[in-house]
């Protein structure tokens, strides 16, 4: 009995008994391994008597026995193909010493290719304890199962036992080709630097799920590419669907090619910042409550939405309409309809405004310092419903390329008589505003009809770099620079430049209208460069 084999069995025994020896590292290689070996060597030894283990079953056994600081590593370049994937259950590390499942060696990430309906990876608990403080990194999960035989990609949840997983990190993973991508029903889960691609229902399949679904609290979803998920057969037709919970951070992601980009449903204390939405066929961002709860204390800031049918919609869904949205900040976002896609036939053209506010209840909602350029028959802003005393709209740059459509639509006299609408710039060719059935072609005509609105508003050429593709101000943007309100709720611009700056050089610092503070040196790297 070798010394390495004794050490391996000792670690397993101690972990199962609730104790833990010195942290261990185990290696798994489909191409080089043997399950009879200890797994404590990355490569076979010269005598061919020891080396990495081979199977996912062996990896699963080691993970079940692992404790704080232990590593299970899959060899890069290796592919495991089969009808089922890998399960992590009852595995517990600590915040300082998580259990890690990741890669070793050089080459392509280790790949689990699933040929059946089982998930590629499940992180769960059991009757005695939950998986906790586990990091999973640098792995690829792919389904090659035929239509009708595909399952979910990655599940972080527990549906049978009382102990739910928590404190799980998914980093640099690649999930593609499944009926749905990643299903997170746990608290304090991080998904970062990952790719979630091409997960949707195929012809002949029942509805699939979203690219990423979150039901829990304190999720961190950052710096991911979430692309071409859900499709138009999915009931959850969203790249990212965040359902309930509080304390979420959604930042730095690219969400593209889906019916819906991001759905925020009955969330609280959530931040959505610096994400990019491309080619969304209906609604890039929807925020609102449902029949069980509302949205509270949300901040949607610094996001870029282009080549999409819609923009940001504030609307309850799924039986809502009684609780609504409260203490919401929609600030420093850029929405430019540069070559929007054709609306998805089953869903229609969506809301009639790139920022749209439904009749559902709201209170203390601020829409400020956004730059919005409408081109395809939509208003830059559309507000529906009854009186809206809890809605402030200020410091925004509204552009309109369609001469037949007003920049701003207020759905009724009750809306116009109650909304806080001022200090905005109307920079396009359409009428300034419509209220109910009346259109006001110019800003003076709008003020005359509604004296409480736009007393400090402006209308005229914004002289931007190149709308609708590039909406940044230039030195000739005299109606933009130093003409906006100073708001305590908006301390920086879209690039993090502090507001206000003295952009026109007159010795007095005032905020600019729109998302950018002129003089900012940090800018988007592609379409707004």
C-alpha angles and dihedrals in degrees: 000000000000125000091239092052091050091051092048093051092045092056091050092048095048093046092052091050094051095257128102135209126204112318113272135206119215127190129212123193124173092195100042107020138100123197090219090066126086097249090224094112124071092211133026113271121245093261093052091234100113141020141111124342117247118211137068087233089061091048090050092052091050092048091051089056097040124115138185113329097009120139129205110191129193119207117252115242093029124119126203112199123188149109095276137036137207131309126203112193133163090001112146133184127161133251089258095040112029123183107250133209110186146120138290135192128027135299134042120358116270108270132213109198112194118205098179142046098279122106118259093229133012123187110189147136133242139212093293107036145346132246108259138172096015124151121203116187146163098016133129125216120191136171121216094169116128122254110287093028101067126108138186124304109222126002124192102180147091117227102170112031128057096240111084123194119252141171094039123158122204108188130175095349124149119215118182145154100024131125087252130002119223125354113195117185100161141084127263098013121158124204112184143160091004138132121230106182141167099355110150144109115286126212109294094024128109119247114304127211132254126281090256125007122191125192109166140054137288098018117168114206109177143156096000133140107228104180138168099352136145095019125201095294094061123100086208093050096174134111088217125017117184109189118190129317130095141250097047123159117199109179143151097007129140112219116185147159104021138111089248129023108196128356118195108192121183095333132156135203093008131152124205108185140165098352123148123223119195131178097354107171098209123356123007095188129014122179126182149103133270138212092292104042149350137239117265134182101000129160121200105184141160098001123150120217120184140156090020136126095231141013130205119347124189104203139130117239140185098042097327130131101113105073104027132168127325134182096007124163118199104181142152095007124147120214117180123170096214106165097333116204124249109274114259106262098227092053106037127214098314125213119003093231131062084223105033129182116197127211091259118119118280139168134185096007117161122195105184144154095005123146111217126175117186121197112154107066096289133119119242087229129017123181119189135190141019129345113324107200090151094061124092120185115183144142095022128141110223117195125186125185096178111083090200096058127069120236092233129026121198108189099214146004087256090061093047092048095053110029122100101233118162147120094036127137121229104204107163139081101258129087115290097240148343124213117193103314096337124097123205110201098191137034093244090053091050092050092048091055094041110025094180092061131080099354087155096031123126136209130194144071115337093196093215123176097263120326136236093018097038116030101173119126123248132207086269093059092105094156090054105042117085093346102104134092123268107237127188089212093059111055099158138027127244091283097045096260109148117250132257112040127171093247098166095046097237093129096255122098115221131162120260123235114253134021099309130067105214111247095040111145098194114077142160112287101227130021093012098041 
